[in-house]
Amino acid sequence: MRVDVVSIFPEYLAPLRLSLLGRAQEGGLLDLEVHDLRDFAFDRHRTVDDTPYGGGAGMVMKAEPWALALESVLAELAELAAQTPAADLPTLIVPSPAGEVFTQRLAYELAEEPSLTFACGRYEGIDERVLEWARGHFRVRPVSLGDYVLNGGEVAVMAMVEAIGRLLPGVVGNPESLVEESHADGLLEYPVYTKPSSWRGHDVPEVLLSGNHGLIARWRREQQLRRTAARRPELLEGADPSEFGREERAV
Ligand SMILES: COC(=O)COc1cccc(COC(=O)c2cn[nH]c2)c1
């Protein structure tokens, strides 16, 4: 997958070069290109922001540098697409408090895309006309990490690129580990333990030492349901309450 990120702080994205995603880039599974928006601001002060029409505090990101930066990305994607004819418009993700919520389901969906372009907003946001213009060249998707406000899209992009990148075939050593994790089956993850079996007076649940894989699977499922009911009941809409076991262990 080809991932392009446009930001006024390209160095913010440096951690994406590390560890798992770094190895995915070395292995050719992920091609991450970060672009400095200021390289597309051609006035003397390389201005990327200005005061908002209609008044109000803060600054708004100017449209022209964004259009030039995104056109530059499109030209590079077109070169790639020439090799593999792209069916649809490339996807442009704009991290925004006003976006659709990013979920594991959306991560799986986006992991199927041949390319993803991320536009990191700052200040009070990007001139809305950029998104209007971009809709003629991209599938534009404002996406929110959650109901809070960050200073810019870079942190949100790091989270999304990690969540999406780890789903790409070959990135995670053991694909099995992608199956049994929180939200993979719509529920929260069960608790995990490792040696020693008794630690500072806290013991590992007996069932996990039993070697009885059927019992262990049932205990884990029941822990997922109890934990989800306790912490995220809205995820259980439509679940079958009869699945709740009798184990009294709190989660
Ligand atoms: C059209 O979209 C824009 O203009 C986006 O502009 C901004 C402005 C400030 C900060 C951000 C970063 O996103 C979040 O704060 C965010 C994402 N998820 N939850 C919070 C983006």
Ligand as a Chemical Component Dictionary entry (heavy atoms), coordinates in Angstrom:
data_LIG
# 
_chem_comp.id                   LIG 
_chem_comp.type                 NON-POLYMER 
_chem_comp.pdbx_formal_charge   0 
_chem_comp.three_letter_code    LIG 
# 
loop_
_chem_comp_atom.comp_id 
_chem_comp_atom.atom_id 
_chem_comp_atom.alt_atom_id 
_chem_comp_atom.type_symbol 
_chem_comp_atom.charge 
_chem_comp_atom.model_Cartn_x 
_chem_comp_atom.model_Cartn_y 
_chem_comp_atom.model_Cartn_z 
_chem_comp_atom.pdbx_ordinal 
LIG C1  C1  C 0 -11.896 19.718 7.195  1  
LIG O1  O1  O 0 -11.136 19.171 8.269  2  
LIG C2  C2  C 0 -10.313 20.013 8.917  3  
LIG O2  O2  O 0 -10.256 21.175 8.636  4  
LIG C3  C3  C 0 -9.478  19.406 10.018 5  
LIG O3  O3  O 0 -8.875  20.470 10.741 6  
LIG C4  C4  C 0 -8.326  20.179 11.980 7  
LIG C5  C5  C 0 -8.099  21.230 12.852 8  
LIG C6  C6  C 0 -7.538  20.964 14.089 9  
LIG C7  C7  C 0 -7.200  19.693 14.465 10 
LIG C8  C8  C 0 -7.432  18.657 13.582 11 
LIG C9  C9  C 0 -7.005  17.282 13.959 12 
LIG O4  O4  O 0 -8.034  16.394 14.159 13 
LIG C10 C10 C 0 -8.557  16.310 15.447 14 
LIG O5  O5  O 0 -8.399  17.170 16.268 15 
LIG C11 C11 C 0 -9.310  15.094 15.740 16 
LIG C12 C12 C 0 -9.404  14.008 14.919 17 
LIG N1  N1  N 0 -10.173 13.109 15.568 18 
LIG N2  N2  N 0 -10.603 13.611 16.724 19 
LIG C13 C13 C 0 -10.072 14.837 16.849 20 
LIG C14 C14 C 0 -7.999  18.887 12.323 21 
# 
loop_
_chem_comp_bond.comp_id 
_chem_comp_bond.atom_id_1 
_chem_comp_bond.atom_id_2 
_chem_comp_bond.value_order 
_chem_comp_bond.pdbx_ordinal 
LIG C1  O1  SING 1  
LIG O1  C2  SING 2  
LIG C2  O2  DOUB 3  
LIG C2  C3  SING 4  
LIG C3  O3  SING 5  
LIG O3  C4  SING 6  
LIG C4  C5  SING 7  
LIG C4  C14 DOUB 8  
LIG C5  C6  DOUB 9  
LIG C6  C7  SING 10 
LIG C7  C8  DOUB 11 
LIG C8  C9  SING 12 
LIG C8  C14 SING 13 
LIG C9  O4  SING 14 
LIG O4  C10 SING 15 
LIG C10 O5  DOUB 16 
LIG C10 C11 SING 17 
LIG C11 C12 SING 18 
LIG C11 C13 DOUB 19 
LIG C12 N1  DOUB 20 
LIG N1  N2  SING 21 
LIG N2  C13 SING 22 
# 
